[in-house]
Amino acid sequence: MSEQIQGIDPAVAPSGPGCVECDAAQGWWVHLRRCAQCGHVGCCDSSPSRHATAHYRSTGHPFVQSYEPGEDWYWNYATGEMYGEGPELAAPTHHPADQPVPGPRDRVPADWRSRLN
């Protein structure tokens, strides 16, 4: 991927340390994805609510980057393509390192594995 890509704004900070919608509803997530255009942090498709994909469907923002420590890959919802590299986004580039997966710690149900998509 080149450094200037329509749908990616490297200057936009992430919306927070967790999924915006899950936090508002006191929900939980498995992994987090960050919209590369507006910074919205949403939960992955393995999570019960799939907010990152819902964000793409409602906004048309095509690119997300993993918001997991040690991961910097991109996914393009519009084409179904994964990219192993791309522009560096504004910090922070992942959720807090002490935040467990799944998370957040105090909201993950004991039977979380049976609730995965």
C-alpha positions in Angstrom: 0.0 0.0 0.0 1.3 3.5 -0.8 1.4 6.2 1.9 -1.5 8.2 0.5 -4.6 6.1 0.2 -8.2 7.3 -0.1 -9.9 6.0 3.0 -6.9 6.2 5.3 -6.1 9.3 7.4 -2.9 8.7 9.4 -3.4 11.8 11.5 -6.7 10.8 13.1 -6.4 9.4 16.7 -8.4 6.3 17.8 -11.7 6.9 19.5 -10.6 5.2 22.7 -9.2 2.1 24.3 -12.1 -0.2 23.5 -15.1 -0.7 21.2 -17.2 2.5 21.3 -20.6 0.7 21.1 -19.7 -2.1 23.5 -18.4 0.4 26.1 -21.7 2.4 25.8 -23.8 -0.8 26.3 -21.5 -2.3 28.9 -20.7 -5.1 26.4 -17.5 -7.0 25.7 -15.3 -7.9 22.7 -12.8 -10.4 21.5 -10.5 -8.3 19.4 -10.5 -4.7 18.3 -10.3 -3.0 14.9 -9.6 0.7 14.3 -11.2 2.6 11.4 -8.3 4.0 9.4 -10.4 6.9 8.2 -12.1 8.3 11.3 -10.5 6.4 14.2 -13.6 4.6 15.4 -12.6 1.5 17.4 -15.0 -1.4 17.1 -15.1 -5.1 17.9 -14.1 -7.8 15.4 -16.4 -10.3 13.7 -15.7 -13.0 16.3 -17.2 -10.7 18.9 -20.9 -10.9 19.7 -21.8 -7.5 18.2 -19.4 -7.1 15.3 -19.3 -3.3 15.6 -16.3 -2.7 13.3 -18.1 -4.3 10.4 -21.3 -2.4 11.3 -19.3 0.8 11.2 -18.1 0.0 7.7 -21.6 -0.7 6.6 -23.0 2.5 8.0 -20.2 4.8 6.9 -18.5 3.2 3.9 -15.1 3.7 5.5 -13.3 0.8 3.8 -10.1 0.3 5.9 -9.5 -1.0 9.4 -6.3 -1.7 11.1 -5.9 -4.3 13.9 -6.0 -2.5 17.3 -4.2 -5.4 19.0 -0.7 -5.1 20.4 2.0 -6.3 18.0 -0.4 -6.3 15.0 -0.4 -3.6 12.3 -2.2 -5.3 9.3 -5.0 -3.6 7.4 -8.3 -5.1 6.1 -10.2 -3.5 3.2 -13.9 -4.3 3.6 -14.7 -3.0 0.1 -12.4 -5.5 -1.6 -12.0 -8.3 1.0 -8.2 -7.8 0.9 -5.7 -7.9 3.8 -2.5 -5.9 3.7 0.5 -6.7 5.8 1.7 -3.1 5.8 0.5 0.4 5.3 0.7 3.9 6.6 1.5 4.3 10.3 -1.5 5.7 12.1 -1.6 8.2 15.0 -0.8 6.9 18.4 -1.9 4.9 20.3 -1.7 2.1 17.7 -3.3 -0.6 20.0 -5.5 -0.9 23.1 -3.8 -0.8 26.5 -1.3 -3.7 26.8 -2.9 -4.7 30.2 -6.3 -5.0 28.7 -7.1 -8.8 28.3 -8.4 -10.6 25.3 -11.3 -10.9 25.4 -12.1 -7.7 27.3 -12.6 -5.7 29.2 -11.8 -7.9 32.2 -14.9 -7.0 34.3 -17.5 -7.5 31.6 -16.5 -10.8 29.9 -19.0 -13.6 30.8 -17.8 -16.9 32.1 -19.3 -18.7 29.1 -17.8 -16.3 26.5 -16.4 -19.0 24.3 -20.0 -20.3 23.6 -21.0 -16.8 22.5 -18.4 -16.3 19.7 -19.5 -15.8 16.2 
